[in-house]
Amino acid sequence: MRDFTKNKATAQGKKKKSAFSHVLYWTGAFAFSVWLIWVLFSSGPRGVIGEPVAGALTAFLGNTAYLFPFIFLYGLVAILLKLNKPHKGVFTLTAGILMILGSMSAIITLLSDKFGPWQFAGGWLGYFLEQTLSKMFGGVGAGLFAAVLLFAGIQLLFKVSWRKVFKRVASAAADDYRNWAAARRELTAKLKNITEKEKAEGPSYDAAPIPEPPPVIRQKPPEKPAPRPEPQVVRAQDEAPAKTAKQALKKPVEGKDKLTDPYFKDFKLPGTDLLEPASKQVAIGPGDAEITAARLQLETTFKSFNVEVQVSEVYPGPVITRYEVTPATGVKISSIVSLCNDVALAMKSAGAIRVIAPIPGKSAIGFEIPNNKRAKVCLRELLESSVFNEARAPLMFALGRYAEGAVAVANLETMPHLLVAGATASGKSVFMQSLILSLMFRNKPDEVKFLFIDPKRLELTFYEDIPYLYDPKETPDRVAVITDPKDASKSLVALTRVMEKRYKKFEKARVKNIASYNKWALENGEPQEYYIVVVIDELADLMLQQKNVVEDAIQRLAQMARAVGIHLVLATQRPSVDVITGVIKANLPSRVALQVTSKTDSRVILDTPGAEALIGKGDLLYLAIDAQKPSRIQGAYVGEDEIRRVADFVKNQARPNYVPLSEDEETQGTGKGSSSEEMVAALRLVMERRRVSQDLLKAHFGSSSRATNILSILEMNGFIHKPEGSNRWEIFFDKIESHINSQAAAAAAGPQPADPAGNKDAQ
């Protein structure tokens, strides 16, 4: 009896435990279904598990994945409530779900191939079934077989009685038809009664004649429909100078009412007659007949793809012509932009076509199509233009001509630094030459000076011995174009000291920029400061050999030097992230991109594609500091003979002349220099460690820039030397020891009468 009671209690416990597990199972299953619905339809964060689950379902089922949670939930409800009594068992429900999901995925994939492509489509399952069914039955057969599978799955899952469905649909259609026929008969009868009553009783109102309206004076209507308006061809006005070549560029510029250096008192600016004259052409760009033919061809090309557009305006330029296309109502921009390659094929374009979609400030899309014949833009025509001559900014220079033919100029002072990048033979060096000559035609050597760094030893050597040359670490009689990377790094470090010295001057004068300081200096009888333009023709080679020193110096100059009149112009043919680093790029917002080989290079320079579609030979994109999109410009061409003539003209008048940066001025009050405590401490550290490196000095003095400065000073004073082709410093310990002893003796001799203890320590 006890055993029976015990067994009964045990069975009841198991039964209760089984019921609890059953409830827990179904609760979890329903929660899982609701979670699946949220994961698939939510646009917010889905969690660590939700993201891969949603991605897996979408990849496997495609768009059918959004149907899966509801069918799964229906299967759970059917099993729980036993709605599937005629088909008991989970196998039937699973088969029905798989048939519905598979057939829907296959149908979506078929429709995507026909009308798409659509994102995700039918997923991997749909792609597999579509490929299998198409190979077995063909395209139409695959669609029919998938529809049969869909109806079969619906039948298995929902027990649909198609006979009843057809009967109800037919009955509803018959009822609708009967109601429509009855209403039509009733309306016809009412209209017939009204007509018969009017005929029997006569008109129910007196029909008074309507007075004739006064005559309206109209213009004579056109016999033919108004023709479609022709697009407006906007040609740039010729910038004919109001002065002769010898009179051009003689306006005084802002902030220069007094000569800084009397040595250049009789210096004369070069005249534009030293440059080649511009070619005499009637209009910039193609002729009217060529533009009309291109416009019709462009509209016909879009019409052949069922895209309705109209060419609203045409801007002919020296190298490319911009056709502004206005789409019809309802036409998407993407449908026009996607036809770029087809347009290039139809127009027989000599180069890539650049698309501006949309043009800022206009409801149009721009197609920049290269001209069949390129027009050369000469530097002389830009320097003699009214746009360049009317501007009074001292650092204004000529860029070239815009895509529509207008003269393009820019002010280096407001940039305040410029990055120029492009592939080999894209016109980068010619652009640099036009920038340098523009500043030379506008300023005297006491107003602007150039620090030229040319690791290639080819492009800037034309300017050897010109009076505009400047190097802070060299005297005027030894200044030259810098070609050695080590000398370049030393000059850049020395230029940072010039910047610091100028900031101290500006602080005493209580001014914020060089223009205000020059005005203050003129009022107080102090010498004025000149602008310094640093031109580096190949930054990549400089970064390869002296990366740390050069990058630190450029970073400091780019961040702070603009207020004291120092501006950087950096050029490179390798626009990669290891050359144009984030630090350099952040401080050079104004950029010029010439032709590059890939979209990646264009994004490195401009943060946007487009430079890969340029056609070379000076064709460039200019991104101003306050511009949202870059402007397309054809840069000016200047030949070697022109450069030599200008260089010889200025060489014959004067030589370089400036006050170099002296170590005494540099180290006064800062504890730096050949006789400073900091340098003696560095020499003692070298003697103790028997080696020298930037890392060693940085660890001791706590700053990378200070370590670089000390290394440069030690090398300049002959304590260390790095042989050519070696990466190790050669240390002259004898010279260091004698210098330390002499400094110790000098320090002991000074305080000896007043401090005997100091003499004792020295001994």
VONU-453972 format. One record per residue (C-alpha): residue in one letter; x, y, z. Coordinates in steps of 0.001 Angstrom, whole numbers, padded with zeros to 6 digits, always signed. Example, Ala and Ser with C-alpha at 12.3 -4.5 7.8 and 13.67 -1.06 7.14 Angstrom:
VONU-453972
A+012300-004500+007800;S+013670-001060+007140;
//
This chain:
VONU-453972
M+000000+000000+000000;R+002791+002330+000907;D+004569+001485-002321;F+001422+002245-004307;T+001011+005616-002542;K+004661+006419-003091;N+004482+005540-006776;K+001342+007635-007176;A+002959+010679-005547;T+006028+010252-007712;A+003888+010108-010859;Q+002012+013277-009814;G+005331+015084-009252;K+006540+014083-012661;K+003270+015175-014192;K+003488+018609-012552;K+007075+018970-013641;S+006141+017990-017184;A+003326+020578-017290;F+005684+023319-016103;S+008224+022405-018764;H+005444+022457-021368;V+004374+025985-020375;L+007991+027167-020261;Y+008642+025689-023709;W+005683+027358-025379;T+006293+030696-023627;G+009872+030669-024849;A+008759+029702-028358;F+006288+032601-028561;A+008829+035031-027120;F+011342+033839-029702;S+008825+034467-032506;V+008065+038007-031294;W+011827+038662-030928;L+012391+037486-034510;I+009727+039931-035754;W+011386+042803-033873;V+014883+041865-035045;L+013864+041801-038717;F+011756+044974-038735;S+013744+047136-036300;S+016106+049819-037641;G+017885+050454-034335;P+020588+048444-032566;R+019645+044750-032426;G+022267+043456-030029;V+025176+041063-030307;I+022950+038071-031203;G+020251+039960-033087;E+022584+041443-035730;P+024009+038096-036969;V+020559+036420-036774;A+018948+039146-038894;G+021860+039074-041338;A+021738+035285-041666;L+017960+035194-042268;T+018151+038040-044793;A+021054+036419-046620;F+019412+032975-046711;L+015800+033969-047485;G+016202+037491-048906;N+013004+039548-048639;T+011063+036387-047743;A+012725+036569-044321;Y+010130+039185-043253;L+007395+036524-043764;F+009208+033790-041819;P+008391+034926-038202;F+004642+035141-038921;I+004492+031686-040542;F+006581+030274-037697;L+004198+031866-035153;Y+001202+030422-036996;G+002765+026947-036836;L+003206+027260-033063;V-000414+028385-032603;A-001622+025548-034850;I+000230+022911-032820;L-000827+024435-029490;L-004539+024753-030322;K-004578+021641-032518;L-005970+023570-035452;N-004229+021147-037791;K-006296+018111-036823;P-006624+016561-040321;H-002821+016727-040697;K-001492+015822-037293;G+002224+016045-036807;V+004993+018603-037060;F+006308+017152-040331;T+003311+018408-042341;L+003596+021935-040908;T+007342+022025-041559;A+006858+020848-045141;G+004209+023521-045742;I+006405+026295-044311;L+009426+025232-046372;M+007343+025040-049572;I+005912+028549-049019;L+009246+030127-048150;G+011124+028372-050963;S+008548+029165-053651;M+008256+032811-052535;S+012069+033202-052578;A+012257+031696-056076;I+009463+033965-057380;I+011115+037089-055900;T+014438+036094-057485;L+012752+035637-060886;L+011065+039046-060601;S+014358+040660-059499;D+016138+039300-062576;K+013350+040688-064777;F+012573+044070-063157;G+015479+044605-060731;P+018031+044099-059490;W+016517+044335-055984;Q+018461+044346-052764;F+018700+040856-051187;A+016008+039554-053670;G+015235+035947-052682;G+018464+035201-050865;W+020600+032105-051253;L+017558+029791-051142;G+015737+031696-053883;Y+018846+031853-056042;F+019416+028085-055704;L+015786+027160-056467;E+015574+029640-059366;Q+018759+028280-060946;T+017636+024666-060474;L+014106+025215-061813;S+015342+027341-064723;K+017778+024626-065801;M+015022+021985-065546;F+011983+023831-066951;G+013210+027161-068412;G+012276+030667-067232;V+008488+030432-067703;G+008405+026859-066418;A+010340+027879-063322;G+007747+030578-062542;L+004840+028189-063049;F+006443+025426-060970;A+007214+027918-058156;A+003546+029067-058213;V+002404+025445-057946;L+004713+024918-054954;L+003308+028089-053350;F-000306+026930-053681;A+000604+023487-052420;G+002345+024941-049365;I-000622+027196-048609;Q-002903+024172-048913;L-000796+022093-046511;L-000374+024879-043963;F-003792+026556-043955;K-006125+023775-045248;V-007602+026151-047834;S-010652+024895-049741;W-010073+026327-053166;R-013545+025304-054283;K-015142+027400-051567;V-012811+030309-052336;F-013690+030201-056028;K-017399+029896-055206;R-017318+032918-052904;V-015351+035057-055354;A-017692+034134-058209;S-020728+034848-056052;A-019393+038254-055001;A-018617+039151-058614;A-022112+038076-059756;D-023759+040135-056976;D-021750+043200-057930;Y-022722+042827-061578;R-026446+042428-060724;N-026402+045535-058491;W-024652+047558-061204;A-027165+046451-063872;A-030155+047307-061630;A-028788+050772-060845;R-028169+051388-064557;R-031758+050412-065474;E-033163+052681-062735;L-031090+055651-063917;T-032175+055105-067549;A-035855+055028-066530;K-035599+058260-064545;L-033912+060084-067428;K-036631+058855-069832;N-039430+060165-067559;I-037806+063597-067290;T-037433+063835-071083;E-041096+062922-071740;K-042340+065427-069127;E-040331+068288-070708;K-041775+067516-074152;A-045382+067525-072856;E-045258+070697-070698;G-042764+072803-072695;P-039653+074459-071262;S-039914+075282-067576;Y-037947+078540-067972;D-037660+081476-070398;A-034525+081232-072449;A-033211+084790-072646;P-030466+085513-075186;I-027030+085815-073684;P-025499+089243-074369;E-022503+089141-076609;P-019316+089813-074659;P-017153+092759-075655;P-014515+091968-078224;V-011199+090895-076815;I-008123+092255-078557;R-005793+089315-079055;Q-002452+089039-080686;K-002226+087132-083875;P-001899+083468-082959;P+001161+081718-084299;E+000498+079637-087343;K+002818+076908-086064;P+003352+075645-082518;A+006027+077551-080631;P+009398+075907-081145;R+011337+074484-078242;P+013529+077180-076657;E+017136+076945-077704;P+019652+076488-074901;Q+021566+079567-073868;V+025239+079418-074816;V+027100+081361-072133;R+030578+082350-073269;A+033060+084006-070934;Q+033821+087605-071744;D+037316+088206-073054;E+039382+089765-070278;A+041008+092405-072449;P+043448+094458-070359;A+042901+098171-070180;K+046664+098701-069998;T+049604+097756-072105;A+051968+095007-071064;K+054474+097451-069574;Q+051801+099249-067571;A+050200+096124-066170;L+050633+095022-062564;K+051798+098424-061333;K+049038+098974-058788;P+050203+099112-055191;V+049094+096194-053103;E+047635+096349-049618;G+049923+096864-046656;K+053023+097944-048634;D+053272+101721-048551;K+056981+101740-047663;L+059979+099721-048772;T+061281+097333-046157;D+064780+097079-047601;P+066433+100158-049218;Y+068587+097747-051222;F+065577+097083-053483;K+064606+100733-053831;D+065243+100841-057588;F+063993+097316-058258;K+061485+097104-061102;L+058832+094428-061404;P+059060+092278-064527;G+056645+093126-067328;T+054304+090698-068994;D+056091+091281-072294;L+058636+088718-071049;L+055954+086041-071452;E+054571+084517-074623;P+051463+086292-075955;A+048156+084464-075985;S+046910+082906-079189;K+044443+085117-081034;Q+041168+083228-081058;V+037686+084623-081654;A+035923+082674-078911;I+036900+080225-076192;G+035810+076664-076834;P+033985+075027-079754;G+031934+076917-082325;D+028152+077297-082389;A+027692+074588-085017;E+029697+072075-082984;I+027766+072968-079819;T+024398+072537-081599;A+025394+069132-082967;A+026645+068006-079539;R+023450+069212-077853;L+021217+067300-080262;Q+023363+064188-079919;L+023159+064429-076115;E+019357+064762-076074;T+018976+061945-078634;T+021174+059643-076558;F+019026+060131-073460;K+015830+059751-075486;S+017008+056380-076801;F+017106+055195-073173;N+013585+056579-072508;V+014947+059415-070351;E+013400+062792-071170;V+015846+065676-070677;Q+016533+069097-072136;V+019873+070887-072493;S+019144+074228-070836;E+022545+075977-070906;V+025964+075434-072463;Y+029238+076811-071056;P+032117+076478-073556;G+035574+076364-071984;P+039151+076090-073212;V+039383+072326-072658;I+035907+071089-071760;T+032368+072279-072425;R+029738+071954-069713;Y+026247+071016-070875;E+023602+071647-068220;V+020810+069087-068542;T+017374+069715-066991;P+015404+066481-066437;A+011670+066259-067094;T+009219+065889-064211;G+009465+062465-062593;V+012922+061592-063957;K+015365+060443-061279;I+018902+061821-061108;S+020289+058295-060743;S+018811+057269-064102;I+020736+060127-065763;V+024036+059693-063921;S+024086+055943-064626;L+024224+056678-068381;C+027569+058492-068130;N+029526+055824-070035;D+026813+055571-072707;V+026964+059345-073182;A+030757+059180-073540;L+030360+056487-076211;A+027707+058415-078130;M+029611+061713-077972;K+032893+060031-079053;S+034566+061742-076129;A+038361+062016-076186;G+038483+061512-072394;A+036370+060668-069390;I+033158+062612-068809;R+032712+064199-065379;V+029166+064526-064039;I+028036+067167-061511;A+024770+065957-060023;P+023208+068323-059217;I+024895+071666-059932;P+024875+073744-056696;G+022174+076394-056856;K+020531+075010-060010;S+017940+072347-060815;A+020197+070850-063481;I+022883+068212-063945;G+026209+069133-065519;F+028047+067008-068095;E+031624+068179-068685;I+032600+066838-072117;P+036162+067336-073468;N+036504+069485-076573;N+037848+068049-079798;K+040495+070797-079873;R+042102+072071-076696;A+042850+075784-076318;K+046092+076688-074515;V+045702+079007-071526;C+048764+081258-071324;L+049934+082891-068118;R+050295+086266-069810;E+046595+086591-070659;L+045720+085864-067013;L+048208+088373-065580;E+046901+091063-067956;S+043233+090361-067161;S+041172+092872-065215;V+040265+090228-062610;F+043910+089809-061628;N+044896+093469-061850;E+041961+094883-059899;A+042695+092661-056887;R+045058+094349-054422;A+045956+091354-052228;P+049762+090860-052250;L+049608+087057-052536;M+047027+086905-055313;F+048039+084465-058061;A+046555+083160-061313;L+045017+079684-061312;G+043830+079455-064935;R+040419+079490-066547;Y+037245+077914-065186;A+035420+075237-067143;E+033148+077942-068572;G+036112+080103-069648;A+036226+082790-066933;V+039577+083789-065409;A+040289+082022-062091;V+042480+083656-059421;A+043101+082850-055758;N+044647+084509-052731;L+047317+082457-050956;E+046991+084644-047846;T+043408+083474-047188;M+043974+079821-048066;P+046340+079998-045983;H+048332+076969-047237;L+047958+074961-050445;L+048307+071252-051183;V+048934+070281-054842;A+048827+066613-055833;G+048626+064700-059088;A+050141+061899-061106;T+053300+062193-063168;A+052979+064430-066273;S+049617+065814-065088;G+050883+069419-065047;K+051729+069757-061364;S+055135+071416-061819;V+053799+073825-064464;F+051076+074877-062024;M+053737+075552-059387;Q+055728+077636-061872;S+052696+079777-062731;L+052031+080346-059008;I+055636+081445-058373;L+055742+083745-061402;S+052391+085302-060483;L+053780+086335-057094;M+057027+087598-058663;F+055126+089757-061174;R+053152+091251-058281;N+055711+091767-055488;K+059257+093008-055008;P+061910+090915-053209;D+061472+092927-049993;E+057762+092062-049993;V+057775+088331-050749;K+060575+085783-050387;F+060650+082133-051400;L+062094+079129-049606;F+062482+076601-052443;I+062864+072889-051650;D+063322+070698-054734;P+064457+067111-053972;K+064102+066254-057685;R+066737+068934-058551;L+064928+069757-061808;E+061916+072030-061483;L+062996+074920-059212;T+066632+075222-060237;F+065599+077934-062727;Y+065377+080307-059775;E+068965+080012-058540;D+070402+083401-057504;I+067170+085363-057922;P+066752+088112-055294;Y+063576+086467-053975;L+065506+083499-052497;Y+065434+082982-048727;D+066844+080436-046295;P+066804+081262-042559;K+069859+079132-041744;E+072049+080579-044533;T+073459+084027-045224;P+072270+085847-048394;D+075548+085176-050219;R+075169+081398-049691;V+071420+080993-050175;A+070296+078574-052919;V+067475+076237-053924;I+067558+073397-051370;T+067933+069953-052928;D+069234+067849-050017;P+066544+066424-047670;K+068759+066931-044607;D+069278+070606-045432;A+065544+070921-046101;S+064668+069554-042646;K+067137+071971-041021;S+065682+074917-042947;L+062131+074017-041944;V+063170+073738-038284;A+064920+077112-038548;L+061769+078567-040120;T+059791+077554-037044;R+062206+079677-035022;V+061595+082583-037394;M+057887+082092-036776;E+058376+082179-033000;K+060527+085298-033269;R+057855+087052-035322;Y+055176+086087-032814;K+057186+087792-030076;K+057398+090935-032227;F+053657+090854-032914;E+052978+090376-029215;K+054942+093504-028341;A+053160+095477-031080;R+049771+094045-029961;V+048716+093071-033497;K+047141+089900-034877;N+048562+089527-038398;I+051357+090679-040664;A+049284+093381-042365;S+048510+095016-039004;Y+052148+094709-037933;N+053427+096379-041108;K+050993+099226-040538;W+052210+099553-036947;A+055853+099382-038069;L+055252+102156-040617;E+053796+104399-037916;N+056584+103671-035414;G+059565+103692-037757;E+060294+099972-037457;P+061243+097708-040418;Q+058342+095877-041958;E+058133+092122-042331;Y+057981+090311-045659;Y+055874+087326-046650;I+057650+083966-046813;V+056292+081353-049237;V+057665+077838-048743;V+057491+075818-051983;I+058168+072059-051704;D+058036+070412-055113;E+058102+066746-054023;L+056877+066115-050507;A+056904+062303-050852;D+060682+062095-051247;L+061186+064470-048329;M+058863+062417-046096;L+060610+059216-047118;Q+064005+060356-045863;Q+063215+062819-043048;K+059639+061944-042040;N+059652+062816-038334;V+061482+066136-038584;V+059669+067298-041716;E+056215+066294-040496;D+056690+068027-037132;A+057975+071217-038763;I+055208+071291-041395;Q+052609+070651-038707;R+053822+073593-036602;L+054063+075920-039594;A+050677+074913-040970;Q+048999+075456-037603;M+050497+078805-036611;A+052543+080430-039380;R+049796+082089-041434;A+049327+084978-038993;V+053000+085949-039271;G+053077+085831-043082;I+054528+082342-043679;H+052600+080179-046172;L+053192+076647-047426;V+052740+075275-050942;L+053254+071505-050884;A+053272+069370-054037;T+053476+065590-054399;Q+052885+063014-057108;R+052115+060231-054619;P+048838+061162-052865;S+048848+058341-050312;V+047974+058480-046629;D+051584+057965-045541;V+052637+061121-047446;I+049540+063301-047021;T+049032+062348-043395;G+045998+063294-041355;V+047948+065977-039503;I+049089+067659-042736;K+045706+067266-044416;A+043806+068803-041491;N+045896+071982-041684;L+045784+072370-045487;P+042088+072897-046319;S+042802+074445-049744;R+043796+071780-052255;V+044474+071368-055958;A+044060+067931-057522;L+045362+067238-060999;Q+044790+063996-062891;V+045194+060877-060709;T+044921+057182-061490;S+042109+056091-059171;K+039165+057272-057119;T+041085+056378-053960;D+043791+058946-054753;S+041109+061537-055498;R+039469+060900-052123;V+042828+061251-050348;I+043298+064714-051880;L+039770+066124-052086;D+037702+063759-049884;T+035568+063141-052977;P+035999+061362-056339;G+036374+063271-059597;A+040105+063830-060128;E+040380+060464-061878;A+038096+061830-064661;L+040426+064741-065516;I+042230+064688-068869;G+045700+065847-067790;K+047983+068659-069025;G+046891+071184-066412;D+043264+070105-066069;L+042626+070389-062324;L+040054+070543-059546;Y+040435+073397-057051;L+038865+073015-053606;A+038738+076389-051858;I+038669+076702-048090;D+035005+077808-048058;A+033713+075702-050989;Q+031455+072664-050723;K+032470+071184-054076;P+035670+071604-056112;S+035751+073818-059211;R+037190+072566-062493;I+039928+074789-063909;Q+042375+074587-066790;G+045721+075673-065373;A+047952+078206-067106;Y+050900+077043-069190;V+054323+078638-068871;G+057358+077421-070817;E+060994+077084-069786;D+062079+079978-071996;E+059564+082262-070300;I+060822+081232-066851;R+064439+081889-067847;R+063601+085328-069245;V+061847+086378-066047;A+064611+084903-063847;D+067339+086660-065835;F+065434+089942-065652;V+065283+089925-061852;K+068837+088523-061459;N+070300+091437-063416;Q+068792+093927-060980;A+069740+092562-057559;R+070975+089668-055452;P+069358+088029-052419;N+069402+090317-049405;Y+067918+089714-045945;V+068923+089455-042305;P+069585+085766-041539;L+068490+084082-038341;S+071360+084235-035854;E+071895+081762-033044;D+072282+084555-030487;E+068907+086045-031303;E+067398+082613-031468;T+068616+081435-028079;Q+068412+084680-026152;G+066428+084061-022992;T+065467+080512-023959;G+068425+078528-022716;K+069132+077074-026163;G+072220+077416-028355;S+075878+076533-028581;S+076736+078041-025183;S+073539+077242-023311;E+073106+074974-020329;E+070708+072809-022354;M+073304+072105-025026;V+076003+071398-022424;A+073612+068990-020724;A+073040+067285-024079;L+076799+066978-024659;R+077299+065491-021204;L+074499+063001-021908;V+076225+061982-025157;M+079521+061536-023337;E+077896+059367-020664;R+075912+057155-023031;R+078556+057153-025789;R+075799+057473-028396;V+073289+060004-029705;S+069795+059730-031198;Q+066550+061645-031287;D+064866+059113-028994;L+067627+059508-026394;L+067321+063300-026395;K+063529+063132-026406;A+063529+060853-023354;H+065831+063274-021524;F+064334+066625-022576;G+060709+065504-022939;S+059856+066896-026395;S+060331+065634-029929;S+060718+069151-031331;R+063344+070077-028713;A+065248+066874-029459;T+065186+067701-033180;N+066413+071249-032528;I+069270+070039-030314;L+070339+067435-032898;S+070390+070135-035564;I+072458+072485-033351;L+074938+069727-032460;E+075415+068936-036142;M+075760+072587-037130;N+078452+073097-034453;G+080406+070063-035661;F+079966+067822-032613;I+078215+065064-034588;H+078049+064115-038255;K+076060+061597-040298;P+078074+060295-043291;E+076436+060046-046696;G+074578+056759-047139;S+074691+055908-043428;N+072008+056089-040763;R+074392+056234-037792;W+075755+059385-036210;E+079521+059869-036062;I+080416+061493-032707;F+083559+063618-032144;F+084147+062906-028460;D+087396+064913-028248;K+085681+068083-029431;I+082761+067484-027053;E+085089+066946-024084;S+087120+070082-024815;H+083912+072129-025182;I+082550+070842-021865;N+085849+071613-020108;S+085980+075117-021554;Q+082401+075794-020464;A+083176+074484-016979;A+086295+076698-016770;A+084341+079744-017916;A+081625+079058-015365;A+084227+078627-012592;A+086128+081803-013499;G+083016+083951-013366;P+081842+083496-009774;Q+085334+082735-008303;P+085835+085976-006314;A+082406+085823-004716;D+081946+082089-004394;P+084984+080034-003448;A+082828+076950-003177;G+082063+077156-006856;N+085770+077120-007667;K+086216+074094-005485;D+083478+072236-007323;A+084949+073182-010666;Q+088317+071835-009650;
//
